[in-house]
Amino acid sequence: VGVPTVRDDDGLALSSRNMRLSTAGRAAAAVIPRALRAVAETVAETGNPVEACAVGNAILACETSLQIDYLVITDVDLGPAPASGAARALVAATLDGVRLIDNVPVTIGARL
C-alpha cells in the first residue's frame, strides 16, 4: 500500500538513510528532488518519458559527488512506462556511501 512521501523543507525525503549523510552530502542530495520535479514537469508537458529522464539526468549530473544508479519512469506497478497517464519517476544514487532512493508520481502527457 503506497503512502505519501514525507519530505523535509529542502524536498529531500525523510529517511533513516538520509540521516547518515554528512552536512555537505545532505546539501548535495537536495538535487534529487529537484531532478524528480523537473522530470514530472517535462513528462507532463512533452508526453515523452525519454526526454523527461534526459532532463532529470542532466540535473543530477551537475552534482559530481552523486553516483547515479538510475533515473527511470515506470507505470505505477513498476512495469514499462505507459504511453500516457499515471506513472512514477524513480531515482537511485549513492552519496557519502549511502544509497539514496526516491520517487514521485508523474502523469505522462497531462498538460500543466
C-alpha positions as CSV (number, residue, x, y, z in Angstrom):
1,V,0.0,0.0,0.0
2,G,1.5,3.3,-1.1
3,V,1.7,6.3,1.2
4,P,2.8,9.8,0.5
5,T,6.5,10.5,1.0
6,V,7.2,12.8,3.9
7,R,9.8,15.4,2.9
8,D,12.0,17.9,4.6
9,D,11.9,21.6,3.7
10,D,14.6,21.1,1.1
11,G,12.5,18.4,-0.6
12,L,14.6,15.5,0.4
13,A,12.6,12.5,1.6
14,L,12.7,11.9,5.3
15,S,14.5,8.6,5.6
16,S,16.8,6.9,8.1
17,R,19.3,6.6,5.3
18,N,19.5,10.3,4.8
19,M,20.5,10.7,8.5
20,R,23.8,9.0,7.6
21,L,24.7,11.8,5.1
22,S,27.3,14.4,6.0
23,T,26.2,18.0,6.1
24,A,27.7,18.5,2.6
25,G,26.2,15.3,1.4
26,R,22.8,16.3,2.6
27,A,23.1,19.6,0.7
28,A,24.2,17.7,-2.4
29,A,21.4,15.2,-2.1
30,A,18.9,18.0,-2.5
31,V,19.5,17.7,-6.2
32,I,17.4,14.5,-6.2
33,P,14.0,16.1,-5.5
34,R,14.8,18.9,-7.9
35,A,15.6,16.4,-10.7
36,L,12.4,14.5,-9.9
37,R,10.3,17.7,-10.1
38,A,11.8,18.5,-13.4
39,V,11.1,15.0,-14.7
40,A,7.4,15.3,-13.6
41,E,7.1,18.7,-15.3
42,T,8.8,17.7,-18.5
43,V,6.9,14.5,-19.0
44,A,3.6,16.3,-18.3
45,E,4.5,18.9,-20.9
46,T,6.0,16.8,-23.6
47,G,4.5,13.3,-23.0
48,N,8.0,12.0,-23.7
49,P,9.5,9.9,-20.8
50,V,12.8,9.6,-22.6
51,E,13.2,13.4,-22.9
52,A,12.0,13.8,-19.3
53,C,14.6,11.4,-18.0
54,A,17.3,13.2,-20.0
55,V,16.3,16.4,-18.3
56,G,16.4,14.8,-14.9
57,N,19.8,13.1,-15.6
58,A,21.3,16.4,-16.7
59,I,20.3,18.0,-13.4
60,L,21.6,15.0,-11.4
61,A,24.9,15.1,-13.3
62,C,25.5,18.7,-12.1
63,E,26.2,17.2,-8.6
64,T,29.5,15.4,-9.2
65,S,29.6,13.7,-5.8
66,L,26.4,11.8,-6.7
67,Q,26.8,8.4,-8.3
68,I,23.7,7.8,-10.2
69,D,22.4,4.2,-10.4
70,Y,19.2,5.0,-12.4
71,L,16.5,7.5,-13.2
72,V,13.5,5.9,-14.9
73,I,9.8,6.3,-15.5
74,T,7.7,3.3,-15.0
75,D,4.0,2.5,-14.7
76,V,2.6,2.7,-11.2
77,D,3.3,-1.0,-10.7
78,L,6.9,-0.6,-11.8
79,G,6.4,-2.1,-15.3
80,P,7.2,-0.3,-18.5
81,A,6.1,3.3,-18.8
82,P,2.6,3.7,-20.3
83,A,2.0,5.7,-23.4
84,S,0.0,8.2,-21.3
85,G,-1.5,8.5,-17.9
86,A,-0.3,7.7,-14.4
87,A,3.3,6.7,-13.9
88,R,6.2,7.0,-11.4
89,A,9.7,8.6,-11.8
90,L,12.2,6.7,-9.7
91,V,15.8,7.5,-8.9
92,A,18.6,5.6,-7.1
93,A,22.0,7.1,-6.4
94,T,24.9,6.8,-3.9
95,L,26.3,9.7,-1.9
96,D,28.7,9.5,1.1
97,G,28.4,5.7,0.8
98,V,24.7,5.9,1.3
99,R,22.3,4.5,-1.3
100,L,19.5,7.0,-1.8
101,I,16.2,6.2,-3.4
102,D,13.2,8.4,-4.1
103,N,10.2,8.5,-6.4
104,V,7.4,10.8,-7.4
105,P,4.1,10.2,-9.2
106,V,4.0,11.6,-12.7
107,T,1.4,11.9,-15.4
108,I,2.5,11.3,-19.0
109,G,1.0,13.8,-21.4
110,A,-1.0,15.8,-18.9
111,R,-0.5,19.4,-19.9
112,L,0.3,21.6,-17.0
